[in-house]
Amino acid sequence: MSWRTKVRAAIVSMPILMAGPALAADDPAVLKDLTAVIALQGQPCGQVVTATKQGDNDYAVACKDGSRYRVFVNAEGRVVVQKQ
């Protein structure tokens, strides 16, 4: 493969690789799961409308009612919902 072909392949693949995690966070199944997690923790939300993946099992969440949370798994393996 020539140098130019390698550079073109890298340029084309970078946006696709970078968009993958962002697209997964707004998957309807993920939003539904995060809504359930927040409700089970007794926090008001209604419905999660956006979720931004910040790391493995770590999301910044915005709810329909305007509430914002960080939902993550702590070192002990417990799910934590922090109001932001």
PDB file of N, CA, C and O in Angstrom:
ATOM      1  N   MET A   1       0.850  -1.171   0.000  1.00  0.00           N
ATOM      2  CA  MET A   1       0.000   0.000   0.000  1.00  0.00           C
ATOM      3  C   MET A   1       0.898   1.237   0.000  1.00  0.00           C
ATOM      4  O   MET A   1       1.867   1.319   0.755  1.00  0.00           O
ATOM      5  N   SER A   2       0.559   2.184  -0.853  1.00  0.00           N
ATOM      6  CA  SER A   2       1.376   3.386  -0.943  1.00  0.00           C
ATOM      7  C   SER A   2       1.135   4.299   0.260  1.00  0.00           C
ATOM      8  O   SER A   2       0.155   4.149   0.990  1.00  0.00           O
ATOM      9  N   TRP A   3       2.042   5.234   0.442  1.00  0.00           N
ATOM     10  CA  TRP A   3       1.946   6.176   1.558  1.00  0.00           C
ATOM     11  C   TRP A   3       0.661   6.985   1.469  1.00  0.00           C
ATOM     12  O   TRP A   3      -0.014   7.186   2.478  1.00  0.00           O
ATOM     13  N   ARG A   4       0.315   7.452   0.275  1.00  0.00           N
ATOM     14  CA  ARG A   4      -0.897   8.261   0.090  1.00  0.00           C
ATOM     15  C   ARG A   4      -2.154   7.451   0.402  1.00  0.00           C
ATOM     16  O   ARG A   4      -3.099   7.976   0.991  1.00  0.00           O
ATOM     17  N   THR A   5      -2.169   6.199   0.017  1.00  0.00           N
ATOM     18  CA  THR A   5      -3.325   5.347   0.295  1.00  0.00           C
ATOM     19  C   THR A   5      -3.490   5.147   1.792  1.00  0.00           C
ATOM     20  O   THR A   5      -4.612   5.154   2.298  1.00  0.00           O
ATOM     21  N   LYS A   6      -2.392   4.970   2.503  1.00  0.00           N
ATOM     22  CA  LYS A   6      -2.448   4.810   3.960  1.00  0.00           C
ATOM     23  C   LYS A   6      -2.987   6.078   4.629  1.00  0.00           C
ATOM     24  O   LYS A   6      -3.805   6.002   5.546  1.00  0.00           O
ATOM     25  N   VAL A   7      -2.531   7.226   4.173  1.00  0.00           N
ATOM     26  CA  VAL A   7      -2.991   8.496   4.738  1.00  0.00           C
ATOM     27  C   VAL A   7      -4.479   8.681   4.469  1.00  0.00           C
ATOM     28  O   VAL A   7      -5.227   9.084   5.360  1.00  0.00           O
ATOM     29  N   ARG A   8      -4.908   8.390   3.253  1.00  0.00           N
ATOM     30  CA  ARG A   8      -6.335   8.512   2.921  1.00  0.00           C
ATOM     31  C   ARG A   8      -7.181   7.573   3.779  1.00  0.00           C
ATOM     32  O   ARG A   8      -8.242   7.960   4.271  1.00  0.00           O
ATOM     33  N   ALA A   9      -6.713   6.351   3.956  1.00  0.00           N
ATOM     34  CA  ALA A   9      -7.453   5.384   4.777  1.00  0.00           C
ATOM     35  C   ALA A   9      -7.562   5.876   6.219  1.00  0.00           C
ATOM     36  O   ALA A   9      -8.611   5.730   6.847  1.00  0.00           O
ATOM     37  N   ALA A  10      -6.493   6.454   6.741  1.00  0.00           N
ATOM     38  CA  ALA A  10      -6.516   6.973   8.111  1.00  0.00           C
ATOM     39  C   ALA A  10      -7.483   8.150   8.232  1.00  0.00           C
ATOM     40  O   ALA A  10      -8.226   8.246   9.209  1.00  0.00           O
ATOM     41  N   ILE A  11      -7.476   9.034   7.254  1.00  0.00           N
ATOM     42  CA  ILE A  11      -8.363  10.201   7.286  1.00  0.00           C
ATOM     43  C   ILE A  11      -9.824   9.773   7.209  1.00  0.00           C
ATOM     44  O   ILE A  11     -10.671  10.326   7.910  1.00  0.00           O
ATOM     45  N   VAL A  12     -10.119   8.806   6.374  1.00  0.00           N
ATOM     46  CA  VAL A  12     -11.498   8.340   6.216  1.00  0.00           C
ATOM     47  C   VAL A  12     -11.968   7.578   7.448  1.00  0.00           C
ATOM     48  O   VAL A  12     -13.127   7.707   7.843  1.00  0.00           O
ATOM     49  N   SER A  13     -11.101   6.794   8.058  1.00  0.00           N
ATOM     50  CA  SER A  13     -11.526   5.944   9.184  1.00  0.00           C
ATOM     51  C   SER A  13     -11.615   6.689  10.512  1.00  0.00           C
ATOM     52  O   SER A  13     -12.357   6.249  11.390  1.00  0.00           O
ATOM     53  N   MET A  14     -10.908   7.776  10.701  1.00  0.00           N
ATOM     54  CA  MET A  14     -10.915   8.474  11.992  1.00  0.00           C
ATOM     55  C   MET A  14     -12.300   8.966  12.409  1.00  0.00           C
ATOM     56  O   MET A  14     -12.698   8.705  13.544  1.00  0.00           O
ATOM     57  N   PRO A  15     -13.056   9.663  11.561  1.00  0.00           N
ATOM     58  CA  PRO A  15     -14.389  10.105  11.999  1.00  0.00           C
ATOM     59  C   PRO A  15     -15.317   8.941  12.331  1.00  0.00           C
ATOM     60  O   PRO A  15     -16.137   9.035  13.244  1.00  0.00           O
ATOM     61  N   ILE A  16     -15.187   7.859  11.597  1.00  0.00           N
ATOM     62  CA  ILE A  16     -16.026   6.687  11.853  1.00  0.00           C
ATOM     63  C   ILE A  16     -15.687   6.090  13.213  1.00  0.00           C
ATOM     64  O   ILE A  16     -16.587   5.748  13.980  1.00  0.00           O
ATOM     65  N   LEU A  17     -14.413   5.964  13.515  1.00  0.00           N
ATOM     66  CA  LEU A  17     -13.996   5.400  14.803  1.00  0.00           C
ATOM     67  C   LEU A  17     -14.354   6.313  15.964  1.00  0.00           C
ATOM     68  O   LEU A  17     -14.716   5.833  17.039  1.00  0.00           O
ATOM     69  N   MET A  18     -14.259   7.614  15.763  1.00  0.00           N
ATOM     70  CA  MET A  18     -14.565   8.561  16.834  1.00  0.00           C
ATOM     71  C   MET A  18     -16.066   8.660  17.077  1.00  0.00           C
ATOM     72  O   MET A  18     -16.481   8.914  18.208  1.00  0.00           O
ATOM     73  N   ALA A  19     -16.885   8.470  16.059  1.00  0.00           N
ATOM     74  CA  ALA A  19     -18.337   8.591  16.194  1.00  0.00           C
ATOM     75  C   ALA A  19     -18.963   7.354  16.812  1.00  0.00           C
ATOM     76  O   ALA A  19     -20.075   7.440  17.331  1.00  0.00           O
ATOM     77  N   GLY A  20     -18.304   6.222  16.778  1.00  0.00           N
ATOM     78  CA  GLY A  20     -18.867   4.978  17.295  1.00  0.00           C
ATOM     79  C   GLY A  20     -19.363   5.071  18.721  1.00  0.00           C
ATOM     80  O   GLY A  20     -20.530   4.763  18.960  1.00  0.00           O
ATOM     81  N   PRO A  21     -18.541   5.480  19.695  1.00  0.00           N
ATOM     82  CA  PRO A  21     -19.023   5.579  21.076  1.00  0.00           C
ATOM     83  C   PRO A  21     -20.129   6.612  21.261  1.00  0.00           C
ATOM     84  O   PRO A  21     -21.035   6.401  22.067  1.00  0.00           O
ATOM     85  N   ALA A  22     -20.073   7.715  20.535  1.00  0.00           N
ATOM     86  CA  ALA A  22     -21.111   8.736  20.675  1.00  0.00           C
ATOM     87  C   ALA A  22     -22.451   8.225  20.167  1.00  0.00           C
ATOM     88  O   ALA A  22     -23.489   8.511  20.764  1.00  0.00           O
ATOM     89  N   LEU A  23     -22.441   7.477  19.078  1.00  0.00           N
ATOM     90  CA  LEU A  23     -23.682   6.935  18.543  1.00  0.00           C
ATOM     91  C   LEU A  23     -24.269   5.900  19.482  1.00  0.00           C
ATOM     92  O   LEU A  23     -25.488   5.828  19.641  1.00  0.00           O
ATOM     93  N   ALA A  24     -23.423   5.102  20.103  1.00  0.00           N
ATOM     94  CA  ALA A  24     -23.911   4.053  21.002  1.00  0.00           C
ATOM     95  C   ALA A  24     -24.609   4.644  22.212  1.00  0.00           C
ATOM     96  O   ALA A  24     -25.557   4.050  22.725  1.00  0.00           O
ATOM     97  N   ALA A  25     -24.161   5.797  22.678  1.00  0.00           N
ATOM     98  CA  ALA A  25     -24.762   6.394  23.871  1.00  0.00           C
ATOM     99  C   ALA A  25     -26.191   6.847  23.625  1.00  0.00           C
ATOM    100  O   ALA A  25     -27.000   6.828  24.553  1.00  0.00           O
ATOM    101  N   ASP A  26     -26.531   7.253  22.411  1.00  0.00           N
ATOM    102  CA  ASP A  26     -27.891   7.692  22.109  1.00  0.00           C
ATOM    103  C   ASP A  26     -28.755   6.567  21.554  1.00  0.00           C
ATOM    104  O   ASP A  26     -29.833   6.824  21.018  1.00  0.00           O
ATOM    105  N   ASP A  27     -28.299   5.335  21.675  1.00  0.00           N
ATOM    106  CA  ASP A  27     -29.084   4.169  21.294  1.00  0.00           C
ATOM    107  C   ASP A  27     -30.321   4.107  22.189  1.00  0.00           C
ATOM    108  O   ASP A  27     -30.191   4.219  23.408  1.00  0.00           O
ATOM    109  N   PRO A  28     -31.516   3.932  21.624  1.00  0.00           N
ATOM    110  CA  PRO A  28     -32.736   3.904  22.441  1.00  0.00           C
ATOM    111  C   PRO A  28     -32.700   2.884  23.579  1.00  0.00           C
ATOM    112  O   PRO A  28     -33.261   3.133  24.646  1.00  0.00           O
ATOM    113  N   ALA A  29     -32.054   1.754  23.368  1.00  0.00           N
ATOM    114  CA  ALA A  29     -31.960   0.746  24.429  1.00  0.00           C
ATOM    115  C   ALA A  29     -31.120   1.255  25.594  1.00  0.00           C
ATOM    116  O   ALA A  29     -31.450   1.003  26.753  1.00  0.00           O
ATOM    117  N   VAL A  30     -30.034   1.973  25.293  1.00  0.00           N
ATOM    118  CA  VAL A  30     -29.177   2.535  26.346  1.00  0.00           C
ATOM    119  C   VAL A  30     -29.938   3.615  27.109  1.00  0.00           C
ATOM    120  O   VAL A  30     -29.867   3.671  28.336  1.00  0.00           O
ATOM    121  N   LEU A  31     -30.664   4.471  26.394  1.00  0.00           N
ATOM    122  CA  LEU A  31     -31.440   5.526  27.050  1.00  0.00           C
ATOM    123  C   LEU A  31     -32.502   4.927  27.966  1.00  0.00           C
ATOM    124  O   LEU A  31     -32.729   5.428  29.068  1.00  0.00           O
ATOM    125  N   LYS A  32     -33.146   3.865  27.518  1.00  0.00           N
ATOM    126  CA  LYS A  32     -34.172   3.197  28.325  1.00  0.00           C
ATOM    127  C   LYS A  32     -33.550   2.570  29.575  1.00  0.00           C
ATOM    128  O   LYS A  32     -34.108   2.672  30.668  1.00  0.00           O
ATOM    129  N   ASP A  33     -32.394   1.923  29.410  1.00  0.00           N
ATOM    130  CA  ASP A  33     -31.705   1.318  30.558  1.00  0.00           C
ATOM    131  C   ASP A  33     -31.287   2.378  31.572  1.00  0.00           C
ATOM    132  O   ASP A  33     -31.439   2.173  32.776  1.00  0.00           O
ATOM    133  N   LEU A  34     -30.765   3.501  31.102  1.00  0.00           N
ATOM    134  CA  LEU A  34     -30.355   4.569  32.011  1.00  0.00           C
ATOM    135  C   LEU A  34     -31.557   5.173  32.732  1.00  0.00           C
ATOM    136  O   LEU A  34     -31.460   5.529  33.907  1.00  0.00           O
ATOM    137  N   THR A  35     -32.686   5.290  32.037  1.00  0.00           N
ATOM    138  CA  THR A  35     -33.919   5.768  32.674  1.00  0.00           C
ATOM    139  C   THR A  35     -34.309   4.844  33.818  1.00  0.00           C
ATOM    140  O   THR A  35     -34.672   5.307  34.899  1.00  0.00           O
ATOM    141  N   ALA A  36     -34.234   3.542  33.583  1.00  0.00           N
ATOM    142  CA  ALA A  36     -34.581   2.559  34.612  1.00  0.00           C
ATOM    143  C   ALA A  36     -33.619   2.624  35.792  1.00  0.00           C
ATOM    144  O   ALA A  36     -34.047   2.544  36.943  1.00  0.00           O
ATOM    145  N   VAL A  37     -32.330   2.769  35.522  1.00  0.00           N
ATOM    146  CA  VAL A  37     -31.325   2.839  36.593  1.00  0.00           C
ATOM    147  C   VAL A  37     -31.583   4.053  37.482  1.00  0.00           C
ATOM    148  O   VAL A  37     -31.533   3.946  38.707  1.00  0.00           O
ATOM    149  N   ILE A  38     -31.857   5.198  36.875  1.00  0.00           N
ATOM    150  CA  ILE A  38     -32.107   6.419  37.647  1.00  0.00           C
ATOM    151  C   ILE A  38     -33.363   6.263  38.496  1.00  0.00           C
ATOM    152  O   ILE A  38     -33.377   6.666  39.659  1.00  0.00           O
ATOM    153  N   ALA A  39     -34.415   5.683  37.928  1.00  0.00           N
ATOM    154  CA  ALA A  39     -35.661   5.466  38.674  1.00  0.00           C
ATOM    155  C   ALA A  39     -35.443   4.499  39.833  1.00  0.00           C
ATOM    156  O   ALA A  39     -35.967   4.721  40.924  1.00  0.00           O
ATOM    157  N   LEU A  40     -34.683   3.438  39.614  1.00  0.00           N
ATOM    158  CA  LEU A  40     -34.418   2.463  40.679  1.00  0.00           C
ATOM    159  C   LEU A  40     -33.602   3.062  41.820  1.00  0.00           C
ATOM    160  O   LEU A  40     -33.672   2.586  42.953  1.00  0.00           O
ATOM    161  N   GLN A  41     -32.831   4.103  41.525  1.00  0.00           N
ATOM    162  CA  GLN A  41     -32.058   4.793  42.561  1.00  0.00           C
ATOM    163  C   GLN A  41     -32.902   5.849  43.273  1.00  0.00           C
ATOM    164  O   GLN A  41     -32.422   6.520  44.186  1.00  0.00           O
ATOM    165  N   GLY A  42     -34.169   5.997  42.851  1.00  0.00           N
ATOM    166  CA  GLY A  42     -35.083   6.926  43.515  1.00  0.00           C
ATOM    167  C   GLY A  42     -34.901   8.382  43.132  1.00  0.00           C
ATOM    168  O   GLY A  42     -35.329   9.274  43.865  1.00  0.00           O
ATOM    169  N   GLN A  43     -34.275   8.631  42.002  1.00  0.00           N
ATOM    170  CA  GLN A  43     -34.041  10.004  41.556  1.00  0.00           C
ATOM    171  C   GLN A  43     -35.099  10.409  40.524  1.00  0.00           C
ATOM    172  O   GLN A  43     -35.519   9.576  39.721  1.00  0.00           O
ATOM    173  N   PRO A  44     -35.538  11.677  40.532  1.00  0.00           N
ATOM    174  CA  PRO A  44     -36.508  12.126  39.532  1.00  0.00           C
ATOM    175  C   PRO A  44     -35.841  12.313  38.168  1.00  0.00           C
ATOM    176  O   PRO A  44     -34.729  12.832  38.070  1.00  0.00           O
ATOM    177  N   CYS A  45     -36.531  11.889  37.138  1.00  0.00           N
ATOM    178  CA  CYS A  45     -36.002  12.055  35.788  1.00  0.00           C
ATOM    179  C   CYS A  45     -37.125  12.059  34.763  1.00  0.00           C
ATOM    180  O   CYS A  45     -37.184  12.945  33.911  1.00  0.00           O
ATOM    181  N   GLY A  46     -37.995  11.100  34.835  1.00  0.00           N
ATOM    182  CA  GLY A  46     -39.037  10.941  33.829  1.00  0.00           C
ATOM    183  C   GLY A  46     -38.536  10.075  32.702  1.00  0.00           C
ATOM    184  O   GLY A  46     -38.906   8.905  32.594  1.00  0.00           O
ATOM    185  N   GLN A  47     -37.683  10.653  31.849  1.00  0.00           N
ATOM    186  CA  GLN A  47     -37.131   9.917  30.720  1.00  0.00           C
ATOM    187  C   GLN A  47     -35.786  10.524  30.351  1.00  0.00           C
ATOM    188  O   GLN A  47     -35.641  11.746  30.307  1.00  0.00           O
ATOM    189  N   VAL A  48     -34.804   9.672  30.086  1.00  0.00           N
ATOM    190  CA  VAL A  48     -33.498  10.138  29.627  1.00  0.00           C
ATOM    191  C   VAL A  48     -33.624  10.509  28.154  1.00  0.00           C
ATOM    192  O   VAL A  48     -34.095   9.712  27.343  1.00  0.00           O
ATOM    193  N   VAL A  49     -33.199  11.727  27.815  1.00  0.00           N
ATOM    194  CA  VAL A  49     -33.279  12.175  26.424  1.00  0.00           C
ATOM    195  C   VAL A  49     -31.919  12.165  25.731  1.00  0.00           C
ATOM    196  O   VAL A  49     -31.844  11.952  24.521  1.00  0.00           O
ATOM    197  N   THR A  50     -30.842  12.393  26.487  1.00  0.00           N
ATOM    198  CA  THR A  50     -29.498  12.291  25.913  1.00  0.00           C
ATOM    199  C   THR A  50     -28.565  11.660  26.928  1.00  0.00           C
ATOM    200  O   THR A  50     -28.718  11.827  28.138  1.00  0.00           O
ATOM    201  N   ALA A  51     -27.594  10.930  26.400  1.00  0.00           N
ATOM    202  CA  ALA A  51     -26.570  10.316  27.242  1.00  0.00           C
ATOM    203  C   ALA A  51     -25.249  10.377  26.491  1.00  0.00           C
ATOM    204  O   ALA A  51     -25.156   9.966  25.335  1.00  0.00           O
ATOM    205  N   THR A  52     -24.236  10.894  27.162  1.00  0.00           N
ATOM    206  CA  THR A  52     -22.911  10.984  26.575  1.00  0.00           C
ATOM    207  C   THR A  52     -21.999  10.032  27.322  1.00  0.00           C
ATOM    208  O   THR A  52     -21.829  10.143  28.536  1.00  0.00           O
ATOM    209  N   LYS A  53     -21.414   9.099  26.592  1.00  0.00           N
ATOM    210  CA  LYS A  53     -20.524   8.125  27.219  1.00  0.00           C
ATOM    211  C   LYS A  53     -19.197   8.803  27.538  1.00  0.00           C
ATOM    212  O   LYS A  53     -18.541   9.358  26.657  1.00  0.00           O
ATOM    213  N   GLN A  54     -18.809   8.748  28.823  1.00  0.00           N
ATOM    214  CA  GLN A  54     -17.562   9.375  29.258  1.00  0.00           C
ATOM    215  C   GLN A  54     -16.458   8.354  29.472  1.00  0.00           C
ATOM    216  O   GLN A  54     -15.286   8.720  29.557  1.00  0.00           O
ATOM    217  N   GLY A  55     -16.812   7.100  29.558  1.00  0.00           N
ATOM    218  CA  GLY A  55     -15.858   6.022  29.773  1.00  0.00           C
ATOM    219  C   GLY A  55     -16.620   4.719  29.873  1.00  0.00           C
ATOM    220  O   GLY A  55     -17.825   4.674  29.624  1.00  0.00           O
ATOM    221  N   ASP A  56     -15.917   3.658  30.240  1.00  0.00           N
ATOM    222  CA  ASP A  56     -16.589   2.375  30.429  1.00  0.00           C
ATOM    223  C   ASP A  56     -17.570   2.490  31.581  1.00  0.00           C
ATOM    224  O   ASP A  56     -17.189   2.847  32.696  1.00  0.00           O
ATOM    225  N   ASN A  57     -18.833   2.188  31.311  1.00  0.00           N
ATOM    226  CA  ASN A  57     -19.889   2.251  32.331  1.00  0.00           C
ATOM    227  C   ASN A  57     -19.944   3.610  33.027  1.00  0.00           C
ATOM    228  O   ASN A  57     -20.114   3.678  34.244  1.00  0.00           O
ATOM    229  N   ASP A  58     -19.801   4.679  32.266  1.00  0.00           N
ATOM    230  CA  ASP A  58     -19.825   6.041  32.809  1.00  0.00           C
ATOM    231  C   ASP A  58     -20.526   6.955  31.802  1.00  0.00           C
ATOM    232  O   ASP A  58     -20.047   7.142  30.683  1.00  0.00           O
ATOM    233  N   TYR A  59     -21.666   7.523  32.211  1.00  0.00           N
ATOM    234  CA  TYR A  59     -22.477   8.341  31.314  1.00  0.00           C
ATOM    235  C   TYR A  59     -22.851   9.668  31.963  1.00  0.00           C
ATOM    236  O   TYR A  59     -23.115   9.731  33.164  1.00  0.00           O
ATOM    237  N   ALA A  60     -22.871  10.729  31.156  1.00  0.00           N
ATOM    238  CA  ALA A  60     -23.464  12.007  31.538  1.00  0.00           C
ATOM    239  C   ALA A  60     -24.848  12.006  30.903  1.00  0.00           C
ATOM    240  O   ALA A  60     -24.984  11.845  29.690  1.00  0.00           O
ATOM    241  N   VAL A  61     -25.883  12.188  31.740  1.00  0.00           N
ATOM    242  CA  VAL A  61     -27.263  11.987  31.308  1.00  0.00           C
ATOM    243  C   VAL A  61     -28.071  13.267  31.493  1.00  0.00           C
ATOM    244  O   VAL A  61     -27.930  13.961  32.500  1.00  0.00           O
ATOM    245  N   ALA A  62     -28.918  13.573  30.512  1.00  0.00           N
ATOM    246  CA  ALA A  62     -29.879  14.673  30.618  1.00  0.00           C
ATOM    247  C   ALA A  62     -31.280  14.085  30.517  1.00  0.00           C
ATOM    248  O   ALA A  62     -31.569  13.275  29.637  1.00  0.00           O
ATOM    249  N   CYS A  63     -32.145  14.510  31.438  1.00  0.00           N
ATOM    250  CA  CYS A  63     -33.512  13.993  31.499  1.00  0.00           C
ATOM    251  C   CYS A  63     -34.500  14.969  30.879  1.00  0.00           C
ATOM    252  O   CYS A  63     -34.205  16.149  30.688  1.00  0.00           O
ATOM    253  N   LYS A  64     -35.669  14.448  30.573  1.00  0.00           N
ATOM    254  CA  LYS A  64     -36.737  15.244  29.974  1.00  0.00           C
ATOM    255  C   LYS A  64     -37.169  16.382  30.896  1.00  0.00           C
ATOM    256  O   LYS A  64     -37.557  17.449  30.420  1.00  0.00           O
ATOM    257  N   ASP A  65     -37.104  16.161  32.222  1.00  0.00           N
ATOM    258  CA  ASP A  65     -37.523  17.191  33.181  1.00  0.00           C
ATOM    259  C   ASP A  65     -36.429  18.222  33.470  1.00  0.00           C
ATOM    260  O   ASP A  65     -36.619  19.104  34.307  1.00  0.00           O
ATOM    261  N   GLY A  66     -35.280  18.118  32.782  1.00  0.00           N
ATOM    262  CA  GLY A  66     -34.194  19.073  32.957  1.00  0.00           C
ATOM    263  C   GLY A  66     -33.107  18.628  33.920  1.00  0.00           C
ATOM    264  O   GLY A  66     -32.061  19.271  34.007  1.00  0.00           O
ATOM    265  N   SER A  67     -33.334  17.547  34.640  1.00  0.00           N
ATOM    266  CA  SER A  67     -32.327  17.032  35.570  1.00  0.00           C
ATOM    267  C   SER A  67     -31.133  16.483  34.799  1.00  0.00           C
ATOM    268  O   SER A  67     -31.264  15.988  33.679  1.00  0.00           O
ATOM    269  N   ARG A  68     -29.966  16.584  35.427  1.00  0.00           N
ATOM    270  CA  ARG A  68     -28.739  16.034  34.837  1.00  0.00           C
ATOM    271  C   ARG A  68     -28.062  15.153  35.876  1.00  0.00           C
ATOM    272  O   ARG A  68     -28.006  15.489  37.059  1.00  0.00           O
ATOM    273  N   TYR A  69     -27.550  14.018  35.408  1.00  0.00           N
ATOM    274  CA  TYR A  69     -26.916  13.054  36.297  1.00  0.00           C
ATOM    275  C   TYR A  69     -25.656  12.496  35.665  1.00  0.00           C
ATOM    276  O   TYR A  69     -25.472  12.527  34.448  1.00  0.00           O
ATOM    277  N   ARG A  70     -24.798  11.988  36.528  1.00  0.00           N
ATOM    278  CA  ARG A  70     -23.683  11.147  36.097  1.00  0.00           C
ATOM    279  C   ARG A  70     -24.012   9.756  36.610  1.00  0.00           C
ATOM    280  O   ARG A  70     -24.197   9.561  37.811  1.00  0.00           O
ATOM    281  N   VAL A  71     -24.083   8.798  35.714  1.00  0.00           N
ATOM    282  CA  VAL A  71     -24.382   7.414  36.070  1.00  0.00           C
ATOM    283  C   VAL A  71     -23.135   6.595  35.762  1.00  0.00           C
ATOM    284  O   VAL A  71     -22.661   6.569  34.626  1.00  0.00           O
ATOM    285  N   PHE A  72     -22.602   5.920  36.797  1.00  0.00           N
ATOM    286  CA  PHE A  72     -21.375   5.156  36.608  1.00  0.00           C
ATOM    287  C   PHE A  72     -21.312   3.993  37.581  1.00  0.00           C
ATOM    288  O   PHE A  72     -22.098   3.909  38.525  1.00  0.00           O
ATOM    289  N   VAL A  73     -20.366   3.099  37.339  1.00  0.00           N
ATOM    290  CA  VAL A  73     -20.117   1.977  38.240  1.00  0.00           C
ATOM    291  C   VAL A  73     -18.850   2.310  39.021  1.00  0.00           C
ATOM    292  O   VAL A  73     -17.801   2.581  38.435  1.00  0.00           O
ATOM    293  N   ASN A  74     -18.958   2.289  40.369  1.00  0.00           N
ATOM    294  CA  ASN A  74     -17.803   2.646  41.198  1.00  0.00           C
ATOM    295  C   ASN A  74     -16.840   1.467  41.350  1.00  0.00           C
ATOM    296  O   ASN A  74     -17.060   0.403  40.772  1.00  0.00           O
ATOM    297  N   ALA A  75     -15.781   1.659  42.124  1.00  0.00           N
ATOM    298  CA  ALA A  75     -14.745   0.643  42.299  1.00  0.00           C
ATOM    299  C   ALA A  75     -15.273  -0.633  42.941  1.00  0.00           C
ATOM    300  O   ALA A  75     -14.729  -1.714  42.714  1.00  0.00           O
ATOM    301  N   GLU A  76     -16.331  -0.515  43.742  1.00  0.00           N
ATOM    302  CA  GLU A  76     -16.915  -1.692  44.393  1.00  0.00           C
ATOM    303  C   GLU A  76     -17.898  -2.422  43.476  1.00  0.00           C
ATOM    304  O   GLU A  76     -18.450  -3.452  43.862  1.00  0.00           O
ATOM    305  N   GLY A  77     -18.118  -1.906  42.285  1.00  0.00           N
ATOM    306  CA  GLY A  77     -19.034  -2.541  41.342  1.00  0.00           C
ATOM    307  C   GLY A  77     -20.481  -2.120  41.504  1.00  0.00           C
ATOM    308  O   GLY A  77     -21.372  -2.743  40.927  1.00  0.00           O
ATOM    309  N   ARG A  78     -20.731  -1.075  42.275  1.00  0.00           N
ATOM    310  CA  ARG A  78     -22.093  -0.579  42.485  1.00  0.00           C
ATOM    311  C   ARG A  78     -22.405   0.556  41.515  1.00  0.00           C
ATOM    312  O   ARG A  78     -21.541   1.365  41.176  1.00  0.00           O
ATOM    313  N   VAL A  79     -23.658   0.592  41.080  1.00  0.00           N
ATOM    314  CA  VAL A  79     -24.102   1.670  40.198  1.00  0.00           C
ATOM    315  C   VAL A  79     -24.380   2.902  41.046  1.00  0.00           C
ATOM    316  O   VAL A  79     -25.082   2.827  42.054  1.00  0.00           O
ATOM    317  N   VAL A  80     -23.823   4.038  40.630  1.00  0.00           N
ATOM    318  CA  VAL A  80     -23.981   5.295  41.351  1.00  0.00           C
ATOM    319  C   VAL A  80     -24.650   6.302  40.414  1.00  0.00           C
ATOM    320  O   VAL A  80     -24.282   6.417  39.245  1.00  0.00           O
ATOM    321  N   VAL A  81     -25.636   7.028  40.943  1.00  0.00           N
ATOM    322  CA  VAL A  81     -26.299   8.102  40.205  1.00  0.00           C
ATOM    323  C   VAL A  81     -26.035   9.392  40.977  1.00  0.00           C
ATOM    324  O   VAL A  81     -26.553   9.581  42.078  1.00  0.00           O
ATOM    325  N   GLN A  82     -25.223  10.280  40.393  1.00  0.00           N
ATOM    326  CA  GLN A  82     -24.883  11.554  41.034  1.00  0.00           C
ATOM    327  C   GLN A  82     -25.601  12.691  40.322  1.00  0.00           C
ATOM    328  O   GLN A  82     -25.521  12.818  39.100  1.00  0.00           O
ATOM    329  N   LYS A  83     -26.305  13.517  41.093  1.00  0.00           N
ATOM    330  CA  LYS A  83     -26.962  14.703  40.531  1.00  0.00           C
ATOM    331  C   LYS A  83     -25.878  15.704  40.142  1.00  0.00           C
ATOM    332  O   LYS A  83     -24.932  15.925  40.898  1.00  0.00           O
ATOM    333  N   GLN A  84     -26.013  16.297  38.982  1.00  0.00           N
ATOM    334  CA  GLN A  84     -25.027  17.268  38.495  1.00  0.00           C
ATOM    335  C   GLN A  84     -25.572  18.671  38.581  1.00  0.00           C
ATOM    336  O   GLN A  84     -24.884  19.624  38.215  1.00  0.00           O
TER     337      GLN A  84
END
